Amino acid sequence: MLTSKQRAYLRSLAVNQDTILYVGKSGLGAQVFKEAGDALKKRELIKGRVLPETCPSTPREAAETIAAATGSEVIQVIGSRFVLYKPDPKEPRIKLPK
């Protein structure tokens, strides 16, 4: 479980990141979960976006569903964007404040 200070730190890192995960009209399927899992392994912190005009899920629902499927944590949901975090169990690249 992350502290509020750690969440704030991760949010500050996510500001400069590009959005790499898009959830569209096909919704939340195995392909989205696989892409999110691969990206989390590579980056630990990813930013996603729900396309509101086509996706049947709300951004909060999508973020929580993807987090549950990948074992990650929802850091932030603002508008149609969300941020997920999953540290590498062997070698975390992002050093969190205590």
Steps between C-alpha positions, in 0.01 A plus 500: 500500500635838400510806724359835386856633463591209270183550295580870463852412385366253240246758378783749451692244292193423288450864398786483250414155364321436173170315497577151372185301574168578332169333580252541214189347353621143547496568875695307757618178346794265525700712254474812720603302809799350314615841371466652848689212662784519246526878538502476881782244488704731278420837663339437843288817458262544206241752394183386326200665344140392454348628178171630644311515171552130427586310820212351702696530830567809708867592554479395868347160413757440226794594724381278785429206270840524331671539839326189633595300188866607506559514876578871487369800695291790377695815581272760345190545285441845353244552225549226243860423605638268766838402641599148610806384695652158557856473633734238361527237778872433435641838400273802548608783268294766675629580847208605720538742791450346845 
